[in-house]
Amino acid sequence: MLKGVVNSSARPSSPLQKGDSIQEGDIITTGPGSLVKIEFSNNSTIFVGPDSSMKLDKMENGKANVISLIKGQLQSRYSKGENSDYKAVVKTHTAALGVRGTHFLMAYNPENKVSSAVTFSGHVSFMKTPERWNDMCAQNPGKCGDLMVKGLDNNTLSKVISEGQLSQAFTNKKTATMPTQINRVQFFSLLENSPLQEDGQGAKVTGAMAKLEGEGGGPKAGGMLDLKTSLYVEPNGQAIKDPKTGHYLPLGDIGQVDFKSGEYKPPQGWELKPTGQFEMTQEKTPDRAIDPNRFVTVRTGEGGPDREEKPAAKPPLQKPRPGSMPGCTPGLPCIPRAPGEDLINNGGLGTILLPRARIHITVE
């Protein structure tokens, strides 16, 4: 799968074409709106998203492959092997992720240096990497993978991210955040539209997704990940917590999920910046008087994963229209259906029915 303009450092004069081979040391870069799926001889697959860059640092039989995410996002699916060794290590400037056999997404923004990881199936080990490790890897690339594996095996440094959970690494924090569950609508939308989703597989809830493991001072469950900035938008201080799932139902307009891609969409007329601040995108907007910076909590690392939760200013609310949507609970806001899609969301509290139609991207 290849769409748009995808370049390799090994052949800068011409873009990659379907069927081309890539080698160890190559840097793969996608332009805006472009993407590429890379298949390896060990049956593993990597999908590089739009406006992203990654490097194949080390590809060696019998050892964990080492991949650097330089910018943007990637997804990967690795099959479980006969042993428990890591199949790959994906690293950024601030984090490392160990893969044994799973389907996951990783995002990194070089402006704020925030790394985020979400697991779709199985589980991964995720850790904040010390700054000195980047220098050690630069001086001795051949030993970088072994260094990362030792760190990931250290339970005091790494976090285990299970299905449906998110963890992040910030430059000013010693360890990654406690894993927390992302918004269910976003999780299923990302999974359903993933290029690595196997044919015939629909998104489904498993035990790991059905209950909250425990926040432990980490981000509130039920928020949304912005893939462009790699920032997590939390449910605000007025959010309602569902005792069954542990998810918070946001009140007020903190943004929404694009059902066709699973990406976070800020409130209309606003753009989320890598600093964690919202900026207006146009002079006049229906929501001009509603400044999301007043009530939206964005994880930037400044407050720390173990900071005390502070109540946010009460946002403007819109009462739900009684009986306007089936499956809605009286007194609670409902997420509207997307045109042509059968989605019944009680703001993440009720049953989520995803369309069976899958999105396929091919090159004619």
Secondary structure as the mmCIF struct_conf table of DSSP 4:
data_model
#
loop_
_struct_conf.conf_type_id
_struct_conf.id
_struct_conf.beg_label_comp_id
_struct_conf.beg_label_asym_id
_struct_conf.beg_label_seq_id
_struct_conf.end_label_comp_id
_struct_conf.end_label_asym_id
_struct_conf.end_label_seq_id
STRN STRN1 LEU A 2 LYS A 3
BEND BEND1 GLY A 4 GLY A 4
STRN STRN2 VAL A 6 SER A 8
TURN_TY1_P TURN_TY1_P1 SER A 9 ALA A 10
TURN_TY1_P TURN_TY1_P2 PRO A 12 SER A 13
BEND BEND2 SER A 14 SER A 14
TURN_TY1_P TURN_TY1_P3 LYS A 18 GLY A 19
TURN_TY1_P TURN_TY1_P4 GLU A 24 GLY A 25
STRN STRN3 ILE A 27 THR A 30
TURN_TY1_P TURN_TY1_P5 PRO A 32 GLY A 33
STRN STRN4 LEU A 35 GLU A 39
TURN_TY1_P TURN_TY1_P6 SER A 41 ASN A 42
BEND BEND3 ASN A 43 ASN A 43
STRN STRN5 THR A 45 VAL A 48
TURN_TY1_P TURN_TY1_P7 PRO A 50 ASP A 51
STRN STRN6 SER A 53 LYS A 58
TURN_TY1_P TURN_TY1_P8 ASN A 61 GLY A 62
BEND BEND4 LYS A 63 LYS A 63
STRN STRN7 ASN A 65 ARG A 77
BEND BEND5 GLU A 82 ASP A 85
BEND BEND6 LYS A 87 LYS A 87
STRN STRN8 ALA A 88 LYS A 91
BEND BEND7 HIS A 93 THR A 94
STRN STRN9 ALA A 95 VAL A 99
BEND BEND8 ARG A 100 GLY A 101
STRN STRN10 HIS A 103 ASN A 109
TURN_TY1_P TURN_TY1_P9 PRO A 110 LYS A 113
STRN STRN11 VAL A 114 SER A 121
BEND BEND9 GLY A 122 GLY A 122
STRN STRN12 HIS A 123 LYS A 128
HELX_LH_PP_P HELX_LH_PP_P1 THR A 129 PRO A 130
HELX_RH_AL_P HELX_RH_AL_P1 GLU A 131 GLN A 139
HELX_RH_3T_P HELX_RH_3T_P1 PRO A 141 LYS A 143
HELX_RH_AL_P HELX_RH_AL_P2 CYS A 144 LEU A 152
TURN_TY1_P TURN_TY1_P10 ASP A 153 ASP A 153
TURN_TY1_P TURN_TY1_P11 ASN A 155 LEU A 157
STRN STRN13 SER A 158 SER A 162
STRN STRN14 GLU A 163 GLU A 163
TURN_TY1_P TURN_TY1_P12 GLY A 164 GLY A 164
STRN STRN15 GLN A 165 ALA A 169
TURN_TY1_P TURN_TY1_P13 THR A 171 ASN A 172
BEND BEND10 LYS A 174 THR A 175
HELX_LH_PP_P HELX_LH_PP_P2 ALA A 176 PRO A 179
STRN STRN16 THR A 180 GLN A 181
HELX_LH_PP_P HELX_LH_PP_P3 ILE A 182 ASN A 183
HELX_RH_AL_P HELX_RH_AL_P3 ARG A 184 GLU A 192
TURN_TY1_P TURN_TY1_P14 ASN A 193 ASN A 193
TURN_TY1_P TURN_TY1_P15 PRO A 195 LEU A 196
BEND BEND11 GLN A 197 GLN A 197
HELX_LH_PP_P HELX_LH_PP_P4 GLU A 198 GLU A 198
TURN_TY1_P TURN_TY1_P16 ASP A 199 GLY A 200
HELX_LH_PP_P HELX_LH_PP_P5 GLN A 201 ALA A 203
HELX_RH_AL_P HELX_RH_AL_P4 GLY A 207 ALA A 210
BEND BEND12 LYS A 211 LYS A 211
TURN_TY1_P TURN_TY1_P17 GLY A 216 GLY A 217
BEND BEND13 GLY A 218 GLY A 218
HELX_LH_PP_P HELX_LH_PP_P6 PRO A 219 LYS A 220
TURN_TY1_P TURN_TY1_P18 ALA A 221 GLY A 222
STRN STRN17 MET A 224 ASP A 226
TURN_TY1_P TURN_TY1_P19 LEU A 227 SER A 230
STRN STRN18 LEU A 231 GLU A 234
TURN_TY1_P TURN_TY1_P20 GLY A 237 GLN A 238
HELX_LH_PP_P HELX_LH_PP_P7 ALA A 239 ALA A 239
STRN STRN19 ILE A 240 LYS A 241
HELX_LH_PP_P HELX_LH_PP_P8 ASP A 242 ASP A 242
TURN_TY1_P TURN_TY1_P21 PRO A 243 THR A 245
STRN STRN20 TYR A 248 LEU A 249
BEND BEND14 GLY A 252 GLY A 252
BEND BEND15 ILE A 254 ILE A 254
STRN STRN21 GLN A 256 VAL A 257
TURN_TY1_P TURN_TY1_P22 PHE A 259 SER A 261
STRN STRN22 TYR A 264 LYS A 265
HELX_LH_PP_P HELX_LH_PP_P9 PRO A 266 PRO A 266
BEND BEND16 PRO A 267 PRO A 267
TURN_TY1_P TURN_TY1_P23 GLN A 268 GLY A 269
STRN STRN23 TRP A 270 LEU A 272
TURN_TY1_P TURN_TY1_P24 PRO A 274 THR A 275
BEND BEND17 GLY A 276 GLY A 276
STRN STRN24 PHE A 278 MET A 280
BEND BEND18 THR A 281 GLU A 283
TURN_TY1_P TURN_TY1_P25 PRO A 286 ALA A 289
HELX_RH_3T_P HELX_RH_3T_P2 PRO A 292 ARG A 294
TURN_TY1_P TURN_TY1_P26 PHE A 295 PHE A 295
STRN STRN25 THR A 297 ARG A 299
BEND BEND19 GLY A 301 GLY A 303
TURN_TY1_P TURN_TY1_P27 PRO A 305 ASP A 306
HELX_LH_PP_P HELX_LH_PP_P10 ARG A 307 GLU A 309
HELX_LH_PP_P HELX_LH_PP_P11 PRO A 311 PRO A 316
TURN_TY1_P TURN_TY1_P28 PRO A 322 GLY A 323
BEND BEND20 SER A 324 MET A 325
TURN_TY1_P TURN_TY1_P29 PRO A 326 GLY A 327
HELX_LH_PP_P HELX_LH_PP_P12 CYS A 328 THR A 329
TURN_TY1_P TURN_TY1_P30 PRO A 330 GLY A 331
BEND BEND21 LEU A 332 LEU A 332
HELX_LH_PP_P HELX_LH_PP_P13 ILE A 335 ALA A 338
TURN_TY1_P TURN_TY1_P31 PRO A 339 GLY A 340
BEND BEND22 ASN A 346 ASN A 346
TURN_TY1_P TURN_TY1_P32 GLY A 347 GLY A 348
BEND BEND23 LEU A 349 GLY A 350
BEND BEND24 ARG A 356 ARG A 356
HELX_LH_PP_P HELX_LH_PP_P14 ALA A 357 ILE A 359
#
